[in-house]
Amino acid sequence: MREPTGDPAVDGVVELLDDVDDCDIDEQPAIFDEVHRRLSDVLRVGEPAQAGGDED
């Protein structure tokens, strides 16, 4: 169980990492890339972009 960060947007993104150990090693880079993209979105606009969303 992870400690909450205090930011619901960040907590929602970090939850994507909860099951990464259960994924095939080949799938993990895509998960890490998605988490990185969403956390970058949080920093930029205050909330993560939807999965599969277009970036401006």
C-alpha positions as CSV (number, residue, x, y, z in Angstrom):
1,M,0.0,0.0,0.0
2,R,1.4,3.4,-1.0
3,E,1.3,6.4,1.2
4,P,-0.9,9.1,-0.4
5,T,0.9,12.1,-1.9
6,G,-1.8,14.5,-0.9
7,D,-2.5,15.2,-4.5
8,P,-5.4,13.1,-5.9
9,A,-4.2,13.6,-9.5
10,V,-0.8,12.3,-8.6
11,D,-2.2,9.4,-6.5
12,G,-4.4,8.3,-9.4
13,V,-1.4,8.1,-11.8
14,V,0.8,6.4,-9.3
15,E,-1.8,3.7,-8.9
16,L,-0.9,2.5,-12.4
17,L,2.4,1.2,-10.8
18,D,0.6,-1.1,-8.4
19,D,0.4,-4.0,-10.8
20,V,3.6,-3.4,-12.8
21,D,5.3,-6.4,-11.1
22,D,2.6,-8.7,-12.4
23,C,3.1,-7.6,-16.0
24,D,5.5,-9.2,-18.5
25,I,8.9,-7.4,-18.6
26,D,8.1,-6.4,-22.2
27,E,5.0,-4.5,-21.1
28,Q,6.6,-2.5,-18.3
29,P,8.3,0.2,-20.4
30,A,4.9,1.2,-21.8
31,I,3.5,1.5,-18.3
32,F,6.4,3.6,-17.1
33,D,6.1,5.8,-20.2
34,E,2.4,6.3,-19.5
35,V,3.1,7.2,-15.8
36,H,5.8,9.6,-16.9
37,R,3.5,11.3,-19.4
38,R,0.6,11.6,-17.0
39,L,2.8,13.0,-14.2
40,S,4.2,15.5,-16.6
41,D,0.7,16.5,-17.5
42,V,-0.1,17.0,-13.8
43,L,2.9,19.3,-13.5
44,R,1.9,21.2,-16.6
45,V,-1.9,21.6,-16.2
46,G,-2.8,20.3,-12.7
47,E,-4.5,17.1,-13.8
48,P,-3.5,14.0,-15.8
49,A,-4.5,13.6,-19.4
50,Q,-6.8,10.8,-20.2
51,A,-5.2,7.6,-21.5
52,G,-4.9,7.7,-25.2
53,G,-5.6,11.4,-25.3
54,D,-4.0,13.6,-27.9
55,E,-1.3,15.9,-26.7
56,D,-1.3,19.5,-27.9
